[in-house]
Amino acid sequence: MTSRRLVVADDLRQQIRTGRLGPGDRLPAESVLADRYKVSTATLRSALAVLQGEGLVEKIHGKGNFVRRPLRKVTYVGGWGTLDPRTAADVDLRVTVRTTVLPAQGHLTALLKVDDGSPLTEFLRLSYEGESPHSLARVYVPRDLTPTTALSNRSSRAWAEASFSVPDPPPAEVHETVSARLPTPDEASTLRINKTLAVLAITRVAADDTGRVVEAALLVFPGDRVDAVFSAHHVIEERQTHR
């Protein structure tokens, strides 16, 4: 099975690299490909999984397998939680937003420093480059701090600019925890990535000058789609010597 899988993957890979299958092209149905290569459906899907792991093919539920368009990277600027507008503009991201009111439970109570059951607003933000998911953000805000402006009044571009930004005005303190890990099954499915592709996961907590947490954000970027840049600013204190 392994050798047949690699033969199928090699042939499809060659077709993609030579342009016989172009970006965005839909591959023939899996049953058709299995018959063409004289392999079982399981072997065919295993070969496609190899190409998915290489970022050459993506499977869209209900539509089929497609040649993935080359995805460009954006730069995440640490410390302020923003996407570099120059790289984000180059990629031309589109953002969808789903809003849900839910009670604080589990790790959310610790992140937001609220009581169990406290009302929160969750903003589930998924960015796309073309039709391909680019990044995922789950942003949680205490219900009484949720903006009253109707979400429907915001354009897709406005959401794209604000998707990974800290609140305005900026909070007094922003704490970020960054880790590289494998995606959860839900993240892999939502971002249409192979479960073996590492993601950059950023947990960002913003607080006001009283120490109250005003926002907690869980950001997930596939490792091949973002560069994270963190800058340290050292303050040198000048002390006057009294004689």
Secondary structure as UniProt FT lines:
FT   HELIX           2..17
FT   TURN            18..19
FT   TURN            23..24
FT   HELIX           30..37
FT   HELIX           41..53
FT   TURN            54..55
FT   STRAND          57..60
FT   TURN            61..63
FT   STRAND          64..67
FT   STRAND          74..77
FT   TURN            78..81
FT   STRAND          82..83
FT   HELIX           85..91
FT   STRAND          94..103
FT   HELIX           107..112
FT   TURN            116..117
FT   STRAND          119..129
FT   TURN            130..131
FT   STRAND          132..142
FT   HELIX           143..145
FT   HELIX           151..153
FT   HELIX           156..162
FT   TURN            163..164
FT   STRAND          173..181
FT   HELIX           185..191
FT   TURN            195..196
FT   STRAND          199..207
FT   TURN            209..210
FT   STRAND          213..222
FT   TURN            223..224
FT   STRAND          226..229
//
